[in-house]
Amino acid sequence: MRILFLSRWYPFPPDNGSKIRVYNLLRGLSERHAVTLISFINSGAELAGVSLPDLALDDVKVCEYREFRPNSRQALLGYLSRTPRYLIDTYQPAMAALIRETCRNSPHDLVIASQTSMAAYQYSFSGVPAIFDEVELGLFRPNGGDDLNRCCAVRQRFTWEKHRRYIARIVEKFRACTVVSERERDLVVEIAPGYRPVHVIPNCIDVDAHDGAATKRVPGALVFTGPLSYQPNHFAMGWFLNDIYPSIQVEVSGVTLTITGDPGSQPVLTAPGVTYAGVVPDIRQVIGSSSVSVVPLRSGGGTRLKILESLALRTPVVTTSKGAEGLDVRTGEHLLIADTPGEFARSVVKLLRDPEHARALAEKGFKLVRERYNSDVVLPKFLQLVDEVAHPS
């Protein structure tokens, strides 16, 4: 089968959740089908590394991405449009032309559009059976959290109303869509009740590639993985460093925190013992040498690959209910869930002071990831969906 895969994220190196998902899907698809990848790249510098190791793709084509500019003319006019402003401002005619030209010159049996940013180009591949992969609504749904003042809450509500109406319209253009959790599936059913082909394809990781990659644990070492350019991550770290981390430092001497990922242009968050590692060559080494992985998220959507990565490396996790949302985990069995600053700090301290308990918790978390979120378990379900959509009975 000939498949055209459209990605907002150039999937190498797979150093954030979206890239990891795309990389794994491409790996599974390319083992059975002829796959062409059309992807945005975030900067011209990425052009030097267009080849994708370990992926037997027929062709790779790229187009440079333009970040959302909230005060641009297109974005301001977007207030009057039914389409979300970020899609209007980041829309690239060059990408639309590249997709149309590829479909015209080389007919494909199926198009897979990853995330809303690529589903927005559906007019460029209309007429070809298509899957909308990873519909995400939880990120936009208002959560009423303490992070928002009244003005921001009103703006978030407005953004949600526009986004949900847009998704309800565009999803009808696809023969099927995928979501990463039952929670996201419920949201799609809620906003588009007449649309039935919604399939849960969880995020997954290659457990074998993580198992054994851990190095010696550093006592008192905490880690948070994820770009702070992503606002929910920045909110999470602001809450952690202001309201939780000082209590941990009082209880455990010499505790440190490493933050990985692109810091972006958000205000820098500082505290004693905090290191910004940036984008690291091998995130497994950083997570695997840490004593606890902290995931203090209070907003966002999808499922957290940072949690799956940590558990695959047998690094114990402390997170919030929001952070664990969409994952089939139980607090006290696979990880610890805490939603107040005091509970979160006490949970981290408990794991730092009781390494045996931490190891037992992480071992059960590892077994869960191997059984439920291993790529060998998830990818066959996705490949079956691909066959069903391309060749309906």
Secondary structure by P-SEA (a helix, b strand, c coil): cbbbbbbcccccccccaaaaaaaaaaaaaaaccbbbbbbbbcccccccccccccccccbbbbbbbbccccccccccccccccccaaaaaaccaaaaaaaaaaaaaccccbbbbccccccccccccccccccccccccccccccccccccaaaaaaaaaaaaaaaaaaaaaaaaccbbbbccaaaaaaaaaacccccccccccccccccccccccccccccbbbbbcccccaaaaaaaaaaacccaaaaaaaccbbbbbbbccccccccccccccccccccccaaaaaaaccbbbbbccccccccaaaaaaaaacbbbbbcccccccccccccccbbbbccaaaaaaaaaaaaacaaaaaaaaaaaaaaaaacccccccaaaaaaaaaaaaccc
